[in-house]
Amino acid sequence: MRPHVHLVINLVSSTGEVANVWWDYPKTEKVLRHLEKCYGLTSVPCSWEVAKRSNSKGQVQRLARETAEFLAVDHPRIQQPQPSVRQLLQQAVDEAVIETTSTAELTKAFQSRGVVSNLTSQGIRYELNGIHFAGYQLGESYTLRAIELQLRLQQKRKAQQQQWQQKLNSKSSPPLSSQTSLPQSLITTNRTEPVIPLSSSQLQVKPPPLPKKTPNLLEPDL
């Protein structure tokens, strides 16, 4: 077991007033982050800053116990240990978000995996096998704000892929104007023109006529 510290704190002050323990876990985490910084300790993120929350201590112990029973020689456990509902929900949400680009598609993807999602005043809530989890209880990546951001990124990525595909298609095939700009007489066809035979008289080459002799004006008349 790693070194750790136990704190014993009295909730009643010397004046008899009871300390306010409302939302005590988040307050405690803030105090712990402050102590880590003051004493140069290794800092860990707060629970609401973790992208994906792990199983609780009880869930980890249960899974370890059931795994040991399943792998034992006498094999007292027949069925293989199943992941916790938290893990199943996290896996279902991860797969659904990757496949969708809108809230309507996301709802259908949830339903196909047996997950029911509901929007509340505080965010989003998931339900699987009758067990409810708020988005922040699964991790920061499963809150409504993170889901909406992921959908926007998916929409942008899909639009870019469509633009790239259109550019590739336009480069692979020549434009229609280049195919019709040539005149019909220059388009090569497979049709052969008939050969017209020439007569022997047409094949004879006639010499050019001799030039006429012009009289010399300087010669005297005889």
C-alpha positions in Angstrom: 0.0 0.0 0.0 1.4 3.4 -1.0 2.0 6.0 1.8 -1.0 8.1 2.6 -2.5 10.3 5.4 -5.7 10.0 7.3 -7.2 13.3 8.6 -9.5 13.4 11.6 -11.5 16.5 11.6 -14.2 17.7 14.0 -17.2 19.2 12.3 -18.3 21.1 15.4 -16.3 24.2 16.2 -15.4 25.4 19.7 -18.5 27.7 19.7 -20.8 24.8 19.0 -21.5 25.6 15.3 -21.6 22.8 12.8 -19.5 23.1 9.7 -21.3 23.3 6.4 -20.6 20.0 4.5 -22.7 20.8 1.5 -20.7 20.0 -1.7 -17.8 19.0 0.5 -16.1 16.7 -1.9 -15.5 19.4 -4.6 -14.4 21.8 -1.9 -12.0 19.2 -0.6 -10.5 18.6 -4.0 -9.8 22.3 -4.4 -8.0 22.4 -1.0 -6.0 19.3 -2.0 -4.8 21.0 -5.2 -3.8 24.0 -3.2 -1.8 21.9 -0.7 -0.1 20.0 -3.6 1.1 23.3 -5.1 2.3 24.7 -1.7 4.3 21.6 -0.7 5.6 20.7 -4.2 3.6 17.4 -4.4 2.6 15.6 -7.5 -0.7 17.3 -8.6 -3.6 15.2 -9.9 -6.6 16.6 -11.8 -9.9 17.2 -10.1 -12.7 14.8 -10.7 -14.6 17.2 -13.0 -11.4 17.7 -15.0 -10.9 14.0 -15.8 -12.0 13.2 -19.4 -12.9 9.6 -18.5 -13.7 8.6 -14.9 -12.5 5.2 -13.6 -14.5 2.7 -11.7 -15.0 3.3 -8.0 -13.0 1.4 -5.4 -15.9 -1.0 -4.8 -16.3 -1.7 -8.5 -12.6 -2.4 -8.9 -12.7 -4.8 -6.0 -15.8 -6.6 -7.3 -14.2 -7.1 -10.7 -11.0 -8.4 -9.2 -12.9 -10.9 -7.0 -15.1 -12.1 -9.8 -12.2 -12.5 -12.2 -10.3 -14.6 -9.5 -13.3 -16.8 -9.1 -13.7 -17.3 -12.8 -10.0 -18.2 -13.2 -9.8 -20.5 -10.2 -9.1 -24.2 -10.6 -12.5 -25.3 -9.1 -14.1 -22.6 -11.3 -16.9 -21.5 -8.9 -18.0 -18.8 -11.3 -19.4 -19.9 -14.7 -20.0 -16.6 -16.3 -17.1 -14.3 -17.2 -17.1 -11.0 -15.2 -18.9 -8.2 -17.0 -17.8 -4.6 -17.1 -19.5 -2.1 -14.9 -22.5 0.0 -16.2 -20.2 3.0 -16.1 -17.7 1.3 -18.5 -20.5 0.1 -20.8 -22.0 3.6 -21.0 -18.6 5.1 -21.7 -18.0 2.7 -24.5 -21.4 3.2 -26.0 -21.1 7.0 -26.0 -17.6 6.8 -27.5 -18.8 4.6 -30.4 -22.0 6.7 -31.0 -20.3 10.1 -31.1 -17.7 8.9 -33.7 -20.5 7.7 -36.0 -22.8 10.7 -35.9 -22.7 14.4 -36.8 -26.1 15.6 -35.3 -28.1 15.2 -32.2 -30.8 13.3 -34.0 -28.3 10.8 -35.4 -26.7 10.6 -31.9 -30.1 9.7 -30.3 -30.7 6.9 -32.7 -27.1 5.6 -32.2 -27.8 5.6 -28.4 -31.1 3.7 -28.9 -29.5 1.0 -31.0 -27.1 0.4 -28.1 -29.8 0.3 -25.5 -28.9 3.7 -24.0 -31.5 6.4 -23.2 -30.3 10.0 -23.1 -32.2 12.9 -21.6 -31.4 16.6 -21.5 -31.8 18.3 -18.1 -31.3 21.8 -16.8 -27.8 20.7 -15.6 -26.7 18.9 -18.8 -27.2 15.4 -20.1 -28.2 12.2 -18.3 -27.7 8.6 -19.6 -29.6 5.4 -18.7 -28.6 1.8 -19.2 -30.3 -1.2 -17.7 -32.3 1.1 -15.4 -29.2 2.7 -14.0 -28.7 6.5 -14.4 -25.5 8.5 -14.8 -25.1 12.2 -15.3 -22.6 13.2 -18.0 -20.0 14.5 -15.5 -20.2 11.3 -13.6 -18.8 9.5 -16.6 -16.1 12.1 -17.2 -15.6 15.5 -18.7 -15.8 14.0 -22.2 -19.4 12.9 -21.6 -20.9 16.2 -20.6 -23.4 18.0 -22.9 -20.8 20.7 -23.7 -18.2 18.1 -24.7 -20.7 16.1 -26.8 -21.9 19.2 -28.7 -18.2 20.2 -29.4 -17.5 16.8 -30.7 -20.5 16.9 -33.0 -19.4 20.2 -34.4 -15.9 18.8 -35.1 -17.5 15.8 -36.8 -19.6 18.1 -39.0 -16.5 20.1 -40.0 -14.5 17.0 -40.7 -17.3 15.6 -42.9 -17.5 18.8 -44.9 -13.8 18.8 -45.5 -13.9 15.2 -46.7 -16.7 16.1 -49.2 -14.6 19.1 -50.5 -11.5 16.9 -51.0 -13.6 14.2 -52.8 -15.1 16.8 -55.1 -11.6 18.1 -55.9 -10.3 14.6 -56.6 -13.3 13.9 -58.9 -12.7 17.2 -60.8 -9.1 16.4 -61.4 -9.6 12.8 -62.5 -12.1 13.6 -65.3 -11.6 16.5 -67.9 -14.1 19.2 -68.0 -17.0 19.0 -70.5 -15.9 22.2 -72.3 -12.6 20.6 -73.3 -14.4 17.7 -74.9 -16.7 19.8 -77.1 -14.4 22.7 -78.1 -12.8 20.9 -81.0 -14.5 21.3 -84.4 -16.2 18.2 -85.8 -13.8 18.0 -88.8 -10.8 17.5 -86.4 -12.4 14.8 -84.3 -10.8 11.4 -85.3 -13.3 8.7 -86.3 -12.9 5.1 -87.3 -14.8 5.7 -90.6 -12.5 5.3 -93.7 -13.1 7.6 -96.7 -13.4 5.9 -100.2 -10.3 6.2 -102.5 -11.2 7.7 -106.0 -8.9 6.4 -108.8 -7.2 8.9 -111.1 -6.9 8.6 -114.9 -3.6 8.5 -116.8 -4.2 11.9 -118.2 -4.6 13.3 -114.7 -1.3 11.7 -113.7 0.7 13.3 -116.5 2.5 16.5 -115.5 2.4 19.2 -118.2 5.5 21.4 -118.5 4.9 25.1 -117.8 4.5 27.3 -120.9 7.6 29.1 -122.2 7.7 32.9 -121.7 7.2 35.1 -124.8 10.2 36.9 -126.2 9.9 40.6 -125.8 11.4 42.8 -128.5 14.6 44.6 -127.8 14.1 48.3 -128.4 17.9 48.9 -128.7 18.3 46.6 -131.7 18.1 48.4 -135.2 15.5 47.3 -137.6 16.8 45.3 -140.5 
